[in-house]
Amino acid sequence: MAKYVVWGTYCGDVEVRRAPYRQAHLEGLARQKAAGLLLTIGPTADLTRVLGIYEAPTAEMVRELIESDPYWQQGIWTGYEIYPWIQAV
């Protein structure tokens, strides 16, 4: 399977807006991790961006995973870009 890097952005009031959806978000990420699709994900320290690394058959699958997440559906993630990635080390 191919690897993909995802860079995304958060809304300005992320700490407040994410609270009602955080548990569902984390549970979904845990399922992706258990399925071997999500290698790692997390915010930058200033909570303006998110970085994720996925291993999936297609970029479209990664897009579907992102867009099914409560953070995307509720506007907590405000944008994202997917890049095919070659892991050198």
MOPAC internal coordinates of N, CA, C and O (Angstrom, degrees):
PM7 1SCF
backbone

  N    0.0000 0     0.00 0     0.00 0    0    0    0
  C    1.4558 1     0.00 0     0.00 0    1    0    0
  C    1.5247 1   109.68 1     0.00 0    2    1    0
  O    1.2310 1   121.41 1   -26.85 1    3    2    1
  N    1.2954 1   114.91 1   153.15 1    3    2    1
  C    1.4569 1   121.62 1   179.95 1    5    3    2
  C    1.5276 1   110.70 1   -83.29 1    6    5    3
  O    1.2310 1   121.37 1   -22.13 1    7    6    5
  N    1.3187 1   114.98 1   157.87 1    7    6    5
  C    1.4635 1   120.63 1   176.04 1    9    7    6
  C    1.5160 1   108.94 1  -109.25 1   10    9    7
  O    1.2310 1   121.38 1   -33.01 1   11   10    9
  N    1.3305 1   114.96 1   146.99 1   11   10    9
  C    1.4507 1   122.36 1  -177.81 1   13   11   10
  C    1.5185 1   109.88 1  -136.57 1   14   13   11
  O    1.2310 1   121.35 1   -41.46 1   15   14   13
  N    1.3296 1   115.02 1   138.54 1   15   14   13
  C    1.4575 1   121.93 1   172.30 1   17   15   14
  C    1.5202 1   107.08 1  -101.32 1   18   17   15
  O    1.2310 1   121.06 1   -44.88 1   19   18   17
  N    1.3192 1   115.59 1   135.12 1   19   18   17
  C    1.4599 1   121.58 1   177.00 1   21   19   18
  C    1.5183 1   108.63 1  -117.59 1   22   21   19
  O    1.2310 1   120.67 1   -53.17 1   23   22   21
  N    1.3289 1   116.32 1   126.83 1   23   22   21
  C    1.4649 1   122.42 1   171.26 1   25   23   22
  C    1.5146 1   106.78 1  -113.30 1   26   25   23
  O    1.2310 1   120.80 1   -52.13 1   27   26   25
  N    1.3144 1   116.07 1   127.87 1   27   26   25
  C    1.4562 1   120.10 1   179.16 1   29   27   26
  C    1.5138 1   111.69 1  -134.27 1   30   29   27
  O    1.2310 1   121.39 1    -8.74 1   31   30   29
  N    1.3218 1   114.95 1   171.26 1   31   30   29
  C    1.4573 1   121.52 1   179.56 1   33   31   30
  C    1.5246 1   110.18 1  -120.92 1   34   33   31
  O    1.2310 1   121.75 1   -28.01 1   35   34   33
  N    1.3372 1   114.25 1   151.99 1   35   34   33
  C    1.4661 1   122.28 1   177.72 1   37   35   34
  C    1.5239 1   110.53 1  -104.31 1   38   37   35
  O    1.2310 1   120.95 1   -22.86 1   39   38   37
  N    1.3159 1   115.79 1   157.14 1   39   38   37
  C    1.4595 1   121.52 1   171.65 1   41   39   38
  C    1.5326 1   109.20 1   -68.44 1   42   41   39
  O    1.2310 1   120.13 1   -16.98 1   43   42   41
  N    1.3062 1   117.35 1   163.02 1   43   42   41
  C    1.4591 1   121.71 1  -175.66 1   45   43   42
  C    1.5089 1   114.89 1   -65.06 1   46   45   43
  O    1.2310 1   119.34 1   147.46 1   47   46   45
  N    1.3076 1   118.86 1   -32.54 1   47   46   45
  C    1.4654 1   122.24 1  -176.93 1   49   47   46
  C    1.5295 1   110.97 1  -109.64 1   50   49   47
  O    1.2310 1   121.24 1  -133.82 1   51   50   49
  N    1.3158 1   115.24 1    46.18 1   51   50   49
  C    1.4614 1   122.57 1  -171.31 1   53   51   50
  C    1.5279 1   113.25 1   -56.24 1   54   53   51
  O    1.2310 1   119.23 1   138.01 1   55   54   53
  N    1.3152 1   119.08 1   -41.99 1   55   54   53
  C    1.4680 1   120.09 1  -175.49 1   57   55   54
  C    1.5174 1   112.13 1   -63.48 1   58   57   55
  O    1.2310 1   120.23 1   145.58 1   59   58   57
  N    1.3149 1   117.16 1   -34.42 1   59   58   57
  C    1.4634 1   121.31 1   178.64 1   61   59   58
  C    1.5261 1   110.38 1   -79.79 1   62   61   59
  O    1.2310 1   120.46 1   131.94 1   63   62   61
  N    1.3144 1   116.72 1   -48.06 1   63   62   61
  C    1.4627 1   121.31 1  -173.63 1   65   63   62
  C    1.5229 1   113.50 1   -69.50 1   66   65   63
  O    1.2310 1   120.02 1   151.14 1   67   66   65
  N    1.3375 1   117.57 1   -28.86 1   67   66   65
  C    1.4667 1   118.58 1  -177.01 1   69   67   66
  C    1.5264 1   113.32 1   -78.91 1   70   69   67
  O    1.2310 1   119.90 1   158.90 1   71   70   69
  N    1.3167 1   117.80 1   -21.10 1   71   70   69
  C    1.4707 1   121.63 1  -171.44 1   73   71   70
  C    1.5358 1   113.92 1   -49.54 1   74   73   71
  O    1.2310 1   118.61 1   130.21 1   75   74   73
  N    1.3345 1   120.25 1   -49.79 1   75   74   73
  C    1.4719 1   118.96 1  -177.07 1   77   75   74
  C    1.5346 1   114.11 1   -67.67 1   78   77   75
  O    1.2310 1   120.01 1   161.73 1   79   78   77
  N    1.3191 1   117.60 1   -18.27 1   79   78   77
  C    1.4633 1   122.02 1  -173.73 1   81   79   78
  C    1.5153 1   113.29 1  -111.67 1   82   81   79
  O    1.2310 1   120.55 1   177.21 1   83   82   81
  N    1.3142 1   116.56 1    -2.79 1   83   82   81
  C    1.4692 1   120.60 1  -172.28 1   85   83   82
  C    1.5238 1   113.03 1   -60.99 1   86   85   83
  O    1.2310 1   119.74 1   135.35 1   87   86   85
  N    1.3174 1   118.11 1   -44.65 1   87   86   85
  C    1.4654 1   120.64 1  -177.53 1   89   87   86
  C    1.5314 1   110.93 1   -63.13 1   90   89   87
  O    1.2310 1   120.16 1   133.75 1   91   90   89
  N    1.3401 1   117.29 1   -46.25 1   91   90   89
  C    1.4657 1   120.54 1   178.99 1   93   91   90
  C    1.5319 1   110.47 1   -63.36 1   94   93   91
  O    1.2310 1   120.59 1   141.16 1   95   94   93
  N    1.3299 1   116.49 1   -38.84 1   95   94   93
  C    1.4660 1   121.90 1   177.68 1   97   95   94
  C    1.5322 1   110.40 1   -60.36 1   98   97   95
  O    1.2310 1   120.31 1   129.88 1   99   98   97
  N    1.3281 1   117.01 1   -50.12 1   99   98   97
  C    1.4621 1   121.29 1  -177.98 1  101   99   98
  C    1.5301 1   111.55 1   -65.40 1  102  101   99
  O    1.2310 1   120.23 1   141.96 1  103  102  101
  N    1.3193 1   117.17 1   -38.04 1  103  102  101
  C    1.4635 1   120.36 1   178.07 1  105  103  102
  C    1.5248 1   111.24 1   -65.05 1  106  105  103
  O    1.2310 1   120.36 1   139.70 1  107  106  105
  N    1.3203 1   116.92 1   -40.30 1  107  106  105
  C    1.4631 1   120.57 1   177.09 1  109  107  106
  C    1.5193 1   111.99 1   -63.75 1  110  109  107
  O    1.2310 1   120.71 1   137.85 1  111  110  109
  N    1.3321 1   116.25 1   -42.15 1  111  110  109
  C    1.4571 1   119.88 1   177.79 1  113  111  110
  C    1.5199 1   110.91 1   -64.31 1  114  113  111
  O    1.2310 1   120.25 1   141.84 1  115  114  113
  N    1.3200 1   117.12 1   -38.16 1  115  114  113
  C    1.4712 1   120.81 1   178.21 1  117  115  114
  C    1.5311 1   110.68 1   -63.00 1  118  117  115
  O    1.2310 1   120.16 1   141.62 1  119  118  117
  N    1.3294 1   117.30 1   -38.38 1  119  118  117
  C    1.4740 1   120.29 1   177.38 1  121  119  118
  C    1.5333 1   110.80 1   -66.06 1  122  121  119
  O    1.2310 1   120.68 1   139.08 1  123  122  121
  N    1.3322 1   116.30 1   -40.92 1  123  122  121
  C    1.4641 1   119.92 1   178.00 1  125  123  122
  C    1.5298 1   110.47 1   -63.29 1  126  125  123
  O    1.2310 1   120.72 1   138.84 1  127  126  125
  N    1.3094 1   116.22 1   -41.16 1  127  126  125
  C    1.4706 1   121.21 1   179.56 1  129  127  126
  C    1.5306 1   109.85 1   -64.49 1  130  129  127
  O    1.2310 1   120.37 1   134.53 1  131  130  129
  N    1.3324 1   116.90 1   -45.47 1  131  130  129
  C    1.4706 1   121.17 1  -179.66 1  133  131  130
  C    1.5242 1   111.32 1   -63.07 1  134  133  131
  O    1.2310 1   120.31 1   148.71 1  135  134  133
  N    1.3235 1   117.01 1   -31.29 1  135  134  133
  C    1.4631 1   121.50 1   179.00 1  137  135  134
  C    1.5328 1   112.00 1   -80.17 1  138  137  135
  O    1.2310 1   120.47 1   174.26 1  139  138  137
  N    1.3295 1   116.71 1    -5.74 1  139  138  137
  C    1.4586 1   120.77 1   179.02 1  141  139  138
  C    1.5205 1   114.23 1    82.26 1  142  141  139
  O    1.2310 1   119.87 1  -168.82 1  143  142  141
  N    1.3287 1   117.84 1    11.18 1  143  142  141
  C    1.4654 1   121.76 1  -179.12 1  145  143  142
  C    1.5253 1   112.43 1   -88.37 1  146  145  143
  O    1.2310 1   120.36 1   142.47 1  147  146  145
  N    1.3088 1   116.92 1   -37.53 1  147  146  145
  C    1.4626 1   122.39 1  -178.07 1  149  147  146
  C    1.5190 1   108.69 1  -102.36 1  150  149  147
  O    1.2310 1   120.71 1   -58.69 1  151  150  149
  N    1.3258 1   116.24 1   121.31 1  151  150  149
  C    1.4613 1   119.73 1   177.69 1  153  151  150
  C    1.5235 1   110.65 1   -87.56 1  154  153  151
  O    1.2310 1   120.37 1   135.31 1  155  154  153
  N    1.3350 1   116.90 1   -44.69 1  155  154  153
  C    1.4545 1   121.34 1   177.82 1  157  155  154
  C    1.5234 1   109.22 1  -164.21 1  158  157  155
  O    1.2310 1   120.78 1   -24.12 1  159  158  157
  N    1.3381 1   116.11 1   155.88 1  159  158  157
  C    1.4622 1   121.13 1   177.00 1  161  159  158
  C    1.5194 1   108.41 1  -159.38 1  162  161  159
  O    1.2310 1   120.72 1   -31.27 1  163  162  161
  N    1.3131 1   116.24 1   148.73 1  163  162  161
  C    1.4585 1   119.46 1   176.12 1  165  163  162
  C    1.5183 1   111.72 1   176.76 1  166  165  163
  O    1.2310 1   121.06 1   -16.47 1  167  166  165
  N    1.3283 1   115.58 1   163.53 1  167  166  165
  C    1.4625 1   121.08 1  -178.68 1  169  167  166
  C    1.5215 1   112.21 1   -84.30 1  170  169  167
  O    1.2310 1   121.42 1   -20.43 1  171  170  169
  N    1.3238 1   114.89 1   159.57 1  171  170  169
  C    1.4553 1   119.45 1   168.29 1  173  171  170
  C    1.5282 1   107.34 1   -71.57 1  174  173  171
  O    1.2310 1   120.37 1   -19.78 1  175  174  173
  N    1.3187 1   116.89 1   160.22 1  175  174  173
  C    1.4705 1   121.04 1  -175.29 1  177  175  174
  C    1.5255 1   112.52 1   -59.88 1  178  177  175
  O    1.2310 1   120.12 1   150.57 1  179  178  177
  N    1.3207 1   117.38 1   -29.43 1  179  178  177
  C    1.4649 1   119.61 1  -179.40 1  181  179  178
  C    1.5329 1   112.91 1   -88.89 1  182  181  179
  O    1.2310 1   120.10 1  -174.63 1  183  182  181
  N    1.3232 1   117.42 1     5.37 1  183  182  181
  C    1.4670 1   124.44 1   177.97 1  185  183  182
  C    1.5260 1   113.36 1    57.34 1  186  185  183
  O    1.2310 1   120.29 1  -144.28 1  187  186  185
  N    1.3262 1   117.06 1    35.72 1  187  186  185
  C    1.4636 1   119.60 1   176.22 1  189  187  186
  C    1.5231 1   112.40 1  -104.73 1  190  189  187
  O    1.2310 1   120.27 1   156.55 1  191  190  189
  N    1.3472 1   117.10 1   -23.45 1  191  190  189
  C    1.4561 1   121.33 1  -176.69 1  193  191  190
  C    1.5271 1   110.05 1  -137.25 1  194  193  191
  O    1.2310 1   121.22 1   -20.04 1  195  194  193
  N    1.3194 1   115.28 1   159.96 1  195  194  193
  C    1.4549 1   122.17 1   175.20 1  197  195  194
  C    1.5191 1   108.01 1  -126.87 1  198  197  195
  O    1.2310 1   120.77 1   -38.28 1  199  198  197
  N    1.3234 1   116.14 1   141.72 1  199  198  197
  C    1.4600 1   123.20 1   176.99 1  201  199  198
  C    1.5187 1   108.08 1  -121.53 1  202  201  199
  O    1.2310 1   120.77 1   -49.85 1  203  202  201
  N    1.3070 1   116.13 1   130.15 1  203  202  201
  C    1.4528 1   120.70 1   175.92 1  205  203  202
  C    1.5139 1   110.35 1  -133.35 1  206  205  203
  O    1.2310 1   120.62 1   -29.05 1  207  206  205
  N    1.3255 1   116.42 1   150.95 1  207  206  205
  C    1.4583 1   121.93 1   173.73 1  209  207  206
  C    1.5277 1   107.11 1  -126.34 1  210  209  207
  O    1.2310 1   121.88 1   -56.90 1  211  210  209
  N    1.3196 1   114.02 1   123.10 1  211  210  209
  C    1.4643 1   121.66 1  -178.28 1  213  211  210
  C    1.5155 1   110.03 1  -116.62 1  214  213  211
  O    1.2310 1   120.85 1   -24.96 1  215  214  213
  N    1.3216 1   115.97 1   155.04 1  215  214  213
  C    1.4556 1   122.97 1   170.13 1  217  215  214
  C    1.5232 1   105.59 1  -126.58 1  218  217  215
  O    1.2310 1   120.97 1   -69.96 1  219  218  217
  N    1.3276 1   115.75 1   110.04 1  219  218  217
  C    1.4620 1   120.39 1  -171.44 1  221  219  218
  C    1.5288 1   109.65 1  -147.97 1  222  221  219
  O    1.2310 1   120.40 1   -17.93 1  223  222  221
  N    1.3146 1   116.85 1   162.07 1  223  222  221
  C    1.4633 1   119.87 1   179.38 1  225  223  222
  C    1.5317 1   113.02 1   -64.18 1  226  225  223
  O    1.2310 1   120.07 1   145.17 1  227  226  225
  N    1.3479 1   117.47 1   -34.83 1  227  226  225
  C    1.4657 1   120.47 1  -175.78 1  229  227  226
  C    1.5300 1   110.47 1  -145.80 1  230  229  227
  O    1.2310 1   121.58 1   -21.01 1  231  230  229
  N    1.3161 1   114.57 1   158.99 1  231  230  229
  C    1.4709 1   119.83 1   173.40 1  233  231  230
  C    1.5247 1   110.38 1   -65.43 1  234  233  231
  O    1.2310 1   120.43 1   148.35 1  235  234  233
  N    1.3344 1   116.78 1   -31.65 1  235  234  233
  C    1.4674 1   120.32 1   178.87 1  237  235  234
  C    1.5306 1   110.59 1   -61.88 1  238  237  235
  O    1.2310 1   120.14 1   142.03 1  239  238  237
  N    1.3280 1   117.33 1   -37.97 1  239  238  237
  C    1.4651 1   119.42 1   177.14 1  241  239  238
  C    1.5242 1   110.20 1   -63.82 1  242  241  239
  O    1.2310 1   120.18 1   138.22 1  243  242  241
  N    1.3166 1   117.25 1   -41.78 1  243  242  241
  C    1.4702 1   120.79 1   177.46 1  245  243  242
  C    1.5238 1   109.09 1   -60.24 1  246  245  243
  O    1.2310 1   120.38 1   135.25 1  247  246  245
  N    1.3332 1   116.88 1   -44.75 1  247  246  245
  C    1.4699 1   121.32 1   178.16 1  249  247  246
  C    1.5328 1   110.71 1   -57.68 1  250  249  247
  O    1.2310 1   120.40 1   135.80 1  251  250  249
  N    1.3123 1   116.83 1   -44.20 1  251  250  249
  C    1.4684 1   121.09 1   179.14 1  253  251  250
  C    1.5308 1   111.17 1   -62.76 1  254  253  251
  O    1.2310 1   120.23 1   138.94 1  255  254  253
  N    1.3275 1   117.16 1   -41.06 1  255  254  253
  C    1.4594 1   120.53 1   178.21 1  257  255  254
  C    1.5311 1   110.77 1   -62.49 1  258  257  255
  O    1.2310 1   120.56 1   135.46 1  259  258  257
  N    1.3113 1   116.53 1   -44.54 1  259  258  257
  C    1.4601 1   120.66 1  -179.69 1  261  259  258
  C    1.5257 1   110.47 1   -64.33 1  262  261  259
  O    1.2310 1   120.72 1   132.65 1  263  262  261
  N    1.3095 1   116.24 1   -47.35 1  263  262  261
  C    1.4627 1   119.72 1  -174.26 1  265  263  262
  C    1.5173 1   113.68 1   -75.47 1  266  265  263
  O    1.2310 1   119.83 1   168.16 1  267  266  265
  N    1.3285 1   117.93 1   -11.84 1  267  266  265
  C    1.4631 1   120.86 1   173.99 1  269  267  266
  C    1.5284 1   111.79 1   -90.39 1  270  269  267
  O    1.2310 1   120.19 1   173.04 1  271  270  269
  N    1.3273 1   117.25 1    -6.96 1  271  270  269
  C    1.4687 1   122.20 1  -179.05 1  273  271  270
  C    1.5354 1   110.32 1   -75.44 1  274  273  271
  O    1.2310 1   120.13 1   -40.97 1  275  274  273
  N    1.3311 1   117.36 1   139.03 1  275  274  273
  C    1.4678 1   119.89 1   178.47 1  277  275  274
  C    1.5289 1   113.30 1   -57.70 1  278  277  275
  O    1.2310 1   119.96 1   149.42 1  279  278  277
  N    1.3139 1   117.68 1   -30.58 1  279  278  277
  C    1.4635 1   119.30 1   179.32 1  281  279  278
  C    1.5290 1   110.89 1   -64.69 1  282  281  279
  O    1.2310 1   119.77 1   143.11 1  283  282  281
  N    1.3217 1   118.05 1   -36.89 1  283  282  281
  C    1.4513 1   120.82 1   176.68 1  285  283  282
  C    1.5291 1   110.07 1   -73.29 1  286  285  283
  O    1.2310 1   120.70 1   133.21 1  287  286  285
  N    1.3070 1   116.28 1   -46.79 1  287  286  285
  C    1.4610 1   120.83 1  -176.50 1  289  287  286
  C    1.5278 1   112.57 1   -63.99 1  290  289  287
  O    1.2310 1   119.72 1   152.38 1  291  290  289
  N    1.3131 1   118.14 1   -27.62 1  291  290  289
  C    1.4650 1   121.88 1  -178.82 1  293  291  290
  C    1.5320 1   113.15 1   -99.90 1  294  293  291
  O    1.2310 1   119.90 1  -174.16 1  295  294  293
  N    1.3219 1   117.79 1     5.84 1  295  294  293
  C    1.4613 1   121.11 1   176.32 1  297  295  294
  C    1.5137 1   115.01 1    77.71 1  298  297  295
  O    1.2310 1   120.26 1  -163.23 1  299  298  297
  N    1.3283 1   117.11 1    16.77 1  299  298  297
  C    1.4674 1   120.72 1   176.84 1  301  299  298
  C    1.5301 1   108.96 1   -77.89 1  302  301  299
  O    1.2310 1   120.40 1   137.71 1  303  302  301
  N    1.3236 1   116.85 1   -42.29 1  303  302  301
  C    1.4575 1   121.03 1   165.70 1  305  303  302
  C    1.5251 1   105.74 1   -87.46 1  306  305  303
  O    1.2310 1   119.94 1   -52.14 1  307  306  305
  N    1.3135 1   117.72 1   127.86 1  307  306  305
  C    1.4600 1   120.52 1  -173.84 1  309  307  306
  C    1.5244 1   113.48 1  -105.08 1  310  309  307
  O    1.2310 1   119.77 1   168.49 1  311  310  309
  N    1.2945 1   118.04 1   -11.51 1  311  310  309
  C    1.4532 1   122.22 1   178.55 1  313  311  310
  C    1.5143 1   109.48 1  -173.95 1  314  313  311
  O    1.2310 1   120.66 1   -19.02 1  315  314  313
  N    1.3212 1   116.34 1   160.98 1  315  314  313
  C    1.4644 1   119.52 1   176.94 1  317  315  314
  C    1.5213 1   109.56 1  -158.71 1  318  317  315
  O    1.2310 1   121.13 1   -21.97 1  319  318  317
  N    1.3188 1   115.44 1   158.03 1  319  318  317
  C    1.4510 1   123.18 1   173.71 1  321  319  318
  C    1.5220 1   108.14 1  -134.25 1  322  321  319
  O    1.2310 1   120.73 1   -39.07 1  323  322  321
  N    1.3078 1   116.21 1   140.93 1  323  322  321
  C    1.4586 1   123.04 1  -179.69 1  325  323  322
  C    1.5217 1   108.51 1  -111.81 1  326  325  323
  O    1.2310 1   120.98 1   -49.10 1  327  326  325
  N    1.3323 1   115.74 1   130.90 1  327  326  325
  C    1.4573 1   121.80 1  -179.80 1  329  327  326
  C    1.5363 1   109.52 1  -125.74 1  330  329  327
  O    1.2310 1   119.49 1   -53.81 1  331  330  329
  N    1.3393 1   118.57 1   126.19 1  331  330  329
  C    1.4657 1   119.52 1   170.20 1  333  331  330
  C    1.5259 1   107.97 1   -59.45 1  334  333  331
  O    1.2310 1   120.84 1   -39.26 1  335  334  333
  N    1.3135 1   116.00 1   140.74 1  335  334  333
  C    1.4718 1   120.83 1  -172.79 1  337  335  334
  C    1.5165 1   109.44 1  -130.17 1  338  337  335
  O    1.2310 1   120.77 1   -42.02 1  339  338  337
  N    1.3154 1   116.13 1   137.98 1  339  338  337
  C    1.4585 1   122.47 1   173.66 1  341  339  338
  C    1.5226 1   107.59 1  -109.01 1  342  341  339
  O    1.2310 1   120.60 1   -66.10 1  343  342  341
  N    1.3118 1   116.46 1   113.90 1  343  342  341
  C    1.4627 1   121.18 1  -179.78 1  345  343  342
  C    1.5276 1   108.58 1   -79.64 1  346  345  343
  O    1.2310 1   120.64 1   -67.04 1  347  346  345
  N    1.3136 1   116.38 1   112.96 1  347  346  345
  C    1.4563 1   120.79 1  -177.43 1  349  347  346
  C    1.5249 1   112.44 1   -83.93 1  350  349  347
  O    1.2310 1   120.02 1   142.98 1  351  350  349
  N    1.3056 1   117.56 1   -37.02 1  351  350  349
  C    1.4672 1   121.05 1  -177.74 1  353  351  350
  C    1.5196 1   108.43 1  -130.86 1  354  353  351
  O    1.2310 1   120.10 1   180.00 1  355  354  353

